[in-house]
Amino acid sequence: MKPAAFKYVRAATVPEAASLLAEYGDEAKVLAGGQSLIPMMSMRLARPEVLVDIARIPGLNEIEANGVLTIGATTTQSAVIRSDVVSAFAPIIGVALGHVGHVGNRSRGTFGGTVAHADPASEMPAVLLALDAEIIATGPSGQRTIAVEDFFVTTFETALADDEVLTSIRLLAPTGNACWSFNEVARRHGDYALVGVAATAELDGAGKVTKARIALSGVSDTPVRVKEAEESLIGKTLSDGAKVAGEIVSSSIDPPGDFHATKQYRIEVAGAIVTRALNEMADQKGTR
Amino acid sequence: MSTNDQSAAATAEERIVRITVNGTAMSGIAEPRLLLHDFLRHELELTGTHAGCEHGVCGACTIRLNGEVVRSCIMFAVQADGASIETVEGMANNGVLHPIQVAFQEEHGLQCGFCTPGMLMATQTLLEENPDPSEDEIREYLSGNICRCTGYVGIVASVKSAAKKLSVIQSNANGKA
């Protein structure tokens, strides 16, 4: 029994969860799958006085595709990976989730949790940035939509207020001629990646890029887009633009160096996997 | 549960947790911070589930919860209330080892045995989802279960052997039906 003592409240509804969060303020944390929070509590890096368990709120773990794709916050990562609806709508999500922890983490870990936790080294924040997703948050005064660009503030910090619950993630319909790729380099499968890239693009009839989004994990305190590299692809085929875009990424990022990899290594890996991702995208047309 | 932990002062927060373990309804008392593996080991006295790193890295505490592989050291017992849990104690039947256990024994899938309960539970789930996994699939599925003795070669061989044993049992059962 390693975590410090806390009060446990199982919320029955989203409004109840929001009002509990409003009542306890920053002494409270939301508990869903707990795959990041509980280890942090066991190591006493986190010591919340109250945990508001949202995992059993009815309706919060549903996946719906109705022009837009909505993934409920407490849907487990395993359920998202298994979902035919998600893999038809945005196959990059399932592929990237396969890199989140191990099978025994994904069975408990939730889709909303891996977003709200806002670990800059984790996969889903970068993927949602590449997909231009919307985050739906519910607080005591109702629901609001947060653009993914505005959601990640810094390491472990998001635009969510203390009394807001992330309730779902929404994606707009894919375009007809889009493509995607996810790549990462990790020391072992399931470890945090040293660097990851999620890339999406839309192509015209001649296979030339009309829009591109390149999002990286592990190189800053939030997931980051490299807009200069995205713009360099416009009007080119992906294979023509891949090398230069990778070089732009390497010259424009300022990643941290640590025990696992030096700054220079991350810079070189980021450029290399962006080029690799863009080259692979030529084979993954038709969706994103 | 230990009552001499100074910061643990038994509180009004304690509650009864009811779970089904290996088909048997069980219950015990848990304060919210009691982790599921401690609940299984100390409250229900099922010590087959091992406590290794206790922060979700090594996989020794792996159990099955409602049919899915779960690390019981990064889940609170109160979260499991009402769940159906399978532990390594449920594998052997009246003292006869499960075919997966026999395979681990025959193929040297263990040395000290500390990681084995978790390996067995994860292997059982893998083979239900994928009855004939490749070596790559086995290594990826078991990547969350760390073994410090075998070098994994014996474990991969054990899983392959278990897959064969189970498929023979399955086809015999189909033949009889």
Boltz contact constraints between the chains, C-beta under 6 A:
constraints:
  - contact:
      token1: [A, 1]
      token2: [B, 33]
      max_distance: 6.0
  - contact:
      token1: [A, 1]
      token2: [B, 34]
      max_distance: 6.0
  - contact:
      token1: [A, 1]
      token2: [B, 38]
      max_distance: 6.0
  - contact:
      token1: [A, 3]
      token2: [B, 33]
      max_distance: 6.0
  - contact:
      token1: [A, 5]
      token2: [B, 33]
      max_distance: 6.0
  - contact:
      token1: [A, 6]
      token2: [B, 32]
      max_distance: 6.0
  - contact:
      token1: [A, 8]
      token2: [B, 32]
      max_distance: 6.0
  - contact:
      token1: [A, 8]
      token2: [B, 78]
      max_distance: 6.0
  - contact:
      token1: [A, 38]
      token2: [B, 74]
      max_distance: 6.0
  - contact:
      token1: [A, 39]
      token2: [B, 55]
      max_distance: 6.0
  - contact:
      token1: [A, 39]
      token2: [B, 56]
      max_distance: 6.0
  - contact:
      token1: [A, 39]
      token2: [B, 74]
      max_distance: 6.0
  - contact:
      token1: [A, 42]
      token2: [B, 55]
      max_distance: 6.0
  - contact:
      token1: [A, 102]
      token2: [B, 143]
      max_distance: 6.0
  - contact:
      token1: [A, 102]
      token2: [B, 144]
      max_distance: 6.0
  - contact:
      token1: [A, 103]
      token2: [B, 69]
      max_distance: 6.0
  - contact:
      token1: [A, 103]
      token2: [B, 141]
      max_distance: 6.0
  - contact:
      token1: [A, 104]
      token2: [B, 62]
      max_distance: 6.0
  - contact:
      token1: [A, 104]
      token2: [B, 69]
      max_distance: 6.0
  - contact:
      token1: [A, 104]
      token2: [B, 70]
      max_distance: 6.0
  - contact:
      token1: [A, 104]
      token2: [B, 71]
      max_distance: 6.0
  - contact:
      token1: [A, 104]
      token2: [B, 144]
      max_distance: 6.0
  - contact:
      token1: [A, 107]
      token2: [B, 68]
      max_distance: 6.0
  - contact:
      token1: [A, 107]
      token2: [B, 69]
      max_distance: 6.0
  - contact:
      token1: [A, 107]
      token2: [B, 70]
      max_distance: 6.0
  - contact:
      token1: [A, 108]
      token2: [B, 70]
      max_distance: 6.0
  - contact:
      token1: [A, 189]
      token2: [B, 140]
      max_distance: 6.0
  - contact:
      token1: [A, 189]
      token2: [B, 143]
      max_distance: 6.0
  - contact:
      token1: [A, 190]
      token2: [B, 143]
      max_distance: 6.0
